Amino acid sequence: RVAVVGASLGGLSVSNELHRLGAKVTIFELCEVAFHHRGGALGGVDVNLLKRIRGGSIGYQRISGHGHFYGDLWTYLNEGLPDGTIEFGVTVTEIIGADTNTPSLIFSNGTQREFDLIIGADGGKSTVRS
């Protein structure tokens, strides 16, 4: 049971790797909606690295070595995960027991969920990496 806090490219990448290794991954994302329409053009992409992260081939036509839309990359990585992996509109307020074998996430609604591993991929305004 792995929690990834943050559903941007970093969170999706690590989630794809862990999923391919057999882990049950849940991603918690503060934003209410998916990122498939987000962002603008990005520069060069290591297509071979993307293949290794997600596994298989780059079947998605919009992914090439040079210049692409952030949302296309996000969609490609998201499609490598099982449906329901990402929980949108979730605010993580803290981690407790980070130095134990079963750390827990605390959410803004007061609930708590236990995991075997928690990964902070929630960007510059991180609530879990501070």
ZITAPE-V251720 format. One record per backbone hydrogen bond with DSSP energy under -0.5 kcal/mol. NH is the residue of the N-H (numbers start at 1). CO is the residue of the C=O. If there is no record, write none. Layout:
# ZITAPE-V251720
nh:NH co:CO
nh:NH co:CO
This chain:
# ZITAPE-V251720
nh:2 co:24
nh:3 co:117
nh:4 co:26
nh:5 co:119
nh:6 co:4
nh:6 co:28
nh:12 co:8
nh:13 co:9
nh:14 co:10
nh:15 co:11
nh:16 co:12
nh:17 co:13
nh:18 co:14
nh:19 co:15
nh:20 co:16
nh:21 co:17
nh:22 co:19
nh:23 co:18
nh:25 co:23
nh:26 co:2
nh:27 co:85
nh:28 co:4
nh:29 co:27
nh:29 co:87
nh:38 co:35
nh:42 co:68
nh:45 co:65
nh:47 co:45
nh:50 co:46
nh:51 co:47
nh:52 co:48
nh:53 co:49
nh:54 co:50
nh:55 co:51
nh:59 co:57
nh:61 co:59
nh:63 co:60
nh:64 co:62
nh:68 co:42
nh:70 co:40
nh:71 co:38
nh:72 co:69
nh:73 co:69
nh:74 co:70
nh:75 co:71
nh:76 co:72
nh:77 co:73
nh:78 co:74
nh:79 co:75
nh:80 co:77
nh:81 co:78
nh:85 co:82
nh:87 co:27
nh:88 co:86
nh:89 co:29
nh:89 co:31
nh:90 co:29
nh:92 co:90
nh:93 co:91
nh:93 co:106
nh:94 co:106
nh:96 co:104
nh:100 co:97
nh:104 co:96
nh:105 co:113
nh:106 co:94
nh:107 co:111
nh:108 co:91
nh:110 co:107
nh:113 co:105
nh:115 co:103
nh:116 co:1
nh:117 co:1
nh:119 co:3
nh:121 co:5
nh:121 co:119
nh:126 co:123
